[in-house]
Amino acid sequence: MPPVKDESRAALISGTLCYTLWGLFPIYMHALARQGVDPFEITAERAAWAVVWAGLLVLAARKREELARVLSEPRTLGLLLGSAILISINWLLYVIAVNSERTLEASLGYYINPLMNMAAGALFFRERIDRFGYAAIALAAIGVVLQTAAVGHPPLLSLGLAISFCGYGLIRKQVRADAQTGLFIETAILALPALAYVLWLQSRGVGHFGDGPWTTFLLLCSGPLTIAPLALFAWAARRIPLVWLGFLQFIAPTLQFFVGVIAGESFTPLRAAAFGCIWIGVAVFAFGAWRRTRRLAIA
């Protein structure tokens, strides 16, 4: 790994904190589930409150001119509509996975995601994959097959999480908007249907907002808990090498994995073999990234 300069230490801490928050997010989901809040309501509340915090982030970063520019570009807005749909699907699948005691499947999806990103980069952007990349992708594929055998069906939640987030990344790669502005517009697109759904639940007396101080507090936290990791990520990504972010991104699924195991989810020997293949693939992926970075540094 490249040495971390003193001025980059705060960014490294920021990136670590970002992925740690994402990794521990299932604990928050479990707390909401214990209050009777279902995945659809959690996702809707998350989208409704996230737009408030995303708007504050745009104001703090002084991105009003950038926001006006993006709002005047139909193509950019169309792409952000697509990315908003994909991230909402990702959020919903993630909550369903965690609240149905399938956090291990969620962690598998996020382990697969960077390897899927590499394959998508080669397919859509003609990015080169070296032998370490091919080996990592092959090991991930073996892991998916073993997971299928372990649970008795294809790991659709894992694949859905990986595909939706990979698709989200592919679209955002083509969007002419910075992280804060794009995030605000995405959450604004989702906020209207989300708020309509929340108000519909409340009108029928089955919504949970206002259903006791603890439940209300947890729902209010959904906004900052969604936006804070993204803000930390955006700040860190501009200040430390991408290879460091490549290593840090595996903190989240690792913590999710441990949360699932501690929660008592089934972890059979076959499932252990599936994760073993994924972990080896991750190690190969990380080694290949480190090797490429070292070659560039020498050159």
N, C-alpha and C positions, 0 to 999 in steps of 0.2 A: 504494500500500500504506500502511496505517497505520503511524506511527512506532513503533519498538520501544522501550519503556521500559527503563531500565538493569536493573531487577529481572527483566525478561523475557528478557534476553540468554542466561542459562543455559538457559532453556526452549527458546529458538530453537536453541541449540547441540544440546540434547538431541533435538529434533525432526529436525534435520539429520542427526545421527548415526544416529538410528533408521532413516531412509529410506536412508542410505548403507549401513548394514549389510544391509538388505533388497536393495539394488541389487547389492551385491557377493556375495550369497549363492551365485550360480552358481559362483563360484570354489571355494567349499567343496564344492559338489555334484560338480564335476569331480574334485576330489581324492579323494572317496569312490569315484567311478566308476572311477578308475584303480586302486583297490584291489580292484575286482571286486564292489563292493556294488551290488545292483540297486535300482531305485526303490522297490519294495515293502518291502525290508528297511530302506532309509534312512528311509522314512516311519514304519515301525513303531518303529525305534530312536528317532526324533525324538519320537514320541508317548510312548513309555515313559519317556524321560529328562526330557521337558518337565514331566511332572506333579510331579517332585521339586522342580524349580526354581520352578514355579508355587506349590507348597505353601509354600516358603520365602518367596515374595513375599507370600502371604497373612499369614504370621506376622509378617513385617517391617512390613507395613502395619496390623497389629492388626485384622484383619477377621474374627476368629473368630465374633463375634456375628452379623455379616452372613452368614457362611457357614452358621451354624445356622438363620438365618431362611430363606435360600434353600432349604436342604435340606428344610424343612418345607412348601414350596409345590409341589405336584404340577405345576401349570401352568408355573411357572418352570422346573422340572426338565425338563418335556417340551420346552419351547422350547430349552433348552440342549442337549438330546439332538439336536434338529434342527440347531442351529448347529454342534455337534461333528461331525456327519456331513458337513456342507457344508465345514467347514474341513479335514477329513481328505481329502476329495475334491480340494480346492484344493491341498493340500500334495502329494498324489500326482501330480496333473496337472503341477504345477510341476516336480517332480523328473524326471518322464518327459520333459517338454519340454527341460529343460537337458541331461539325460544322453543324449538322442537328437539332440543338436546342433541344437536348435530353440529356442534362447534368444531369438532374435528374435521368434518367435511368442509366447513368454511375455511379452516386453516389450510387444508389441502388446496383449495381453490386459489388462495393467495400465494401459496408456494409455487403453484403452476403458472401464475400470472406473468412473472417476468420472463419465464421461458417461452410462454405463448407470445409475449411482446416481441421477443427476438425473432420468432418464426414469422410473425405478422410483418415485422420490419423488412424481412427478406422478401416476402411475398408482394407487399404493396409499395415498398420504397426501394427495392433492390439493394438493401443493406446486406453486406457480406457476413456469412456465418462461417466461423472457423471450425476446426475439428472438435474443439472443446464445446462449442455451441451445439453441434450435431449430437455429441455424446450426451449433453445435458438434456436435450429435447427427447432423445431416445429413452433415457432413464425415467423422465417424467411420464412418457407414454406407458412404460412398463408399470410404473407406480399406479397409474389410472386403471390399468387392466387388473392389477392385484387388488386394488380397492373395490373394483366391480365384483371380483370373486369374494372379497371379505364381507361385503354388505348384501350381496345377492342381487344387485341391480347396478346399472351404470351410475356413477356418482354425479347425478344431474345437477345437484346444487353446487358442487365444487366446480363443474364445468360451466354452469351458468354464471357463477361469480367471476370466474376467470375470463370468460368470453365477453361478458358485459363490461368489465373494467378494461379489458384489452380494447374493445370497440370504442369505449369512452376515450382512451388515450389516443387512438388513431384519429378520431375526429378532432380532439383538442390540438393535436399536432398540426392540423391544417387551419386552425382558427386564428385570425389576426386580432388577438385580444390578449392582454396580460392576464395573469392568474386571478387577480382580485376582481377585475371587471367581468371576465368570463364567468366566474363563480357567482357573482351577483345576478347576472342576467339568467343563468341557469336556475338559480333558486327563485328568482322572480317568476320565471315561466312555471315552475312547479307550485309556487305559493298559492295561486288562485284555485286550482282544483283541490289542493291539499286543504286550504282553509274552508272551501265549500264542503268537503267531506267531514271535517272536524265539526263545523257548525251543524251539519245534518245529524251527526251522532249526538251532539249536545241537545238538539231539538227533540230527539226521540228519547232522551234521558238515559242513553247508554254510553255517552262520552265520559271520559275520566278526568277531563280538565275541571278543576274545582272540587273533585271528589276527595277532599281531605288535603291538608297542607303538604304532606309528604309526597303524595302522588302528583300534585300540582307543581311542586318544586322540581321533581324529577323531569316532568314534561317541559318545564321552562328551561331546564339545563340542556335539552336536546339541541337548541340553537348553538350556544357556545361550544358544546362538545363536538358539534359537526364542523364548525368554522375554525376553531382554534388550531386543530392539527393541520388543517390546510394552510392556514396563515403561517404557522411555524415551518411547514414544508417549503412554502414559497420563499420565505426569508432565507432558509438554509440553502436551498438549491442554487441561489445566486452567489454563494460565498464559499462553498466547498466543492472539491472535485466530484464529478458525477460518479466516479468509481466508489467514493465513500457512500453516496446515497444508494448505490447498488448493493453494498453490504448492509447498510442500515435497514433497507426495506424488508429484510428477513426477520427483523425483530418482531414485527406485528404478528405474522402467522405463528411464530414460535411461542409467543405469549398466549395467543389464542389456543394453540395446541395444549399448553399446560393448563389453561383454564378449563378446557374440555375434559382432560384427564382427571383433574382435581374434582370436577363436578360429577365424576363417576360414569362418564360415557364409555361405552364398550370399546376396549382396545385389545383385540385378539392378536395372536401371533401373525396371522395373515395381514391384518391391518398394519402391524408393526413393520412387516416386510414392505408394504406399499409405501409407508412413510420413509423407510430406509432408502428405497430407490429414489424418492424425491429428494431426501437430504443429500444423498451422494450427487444427484444431478445439480443441486444448489451449490455444493462444494466445487464441482467441476466448472459450473457457470462463474462462480466467484474467482476461481483460479485463472480462468481464461481472461476475465476482466482485468485482474491484477497484472497478468502477463502483458496484455495489450498496453496498459497504462505505463508499465515499466519500459516497454520498447519505445513508446513515444517520448518518455522522459530522457532516454539515452540518445535518441535521434535529435 
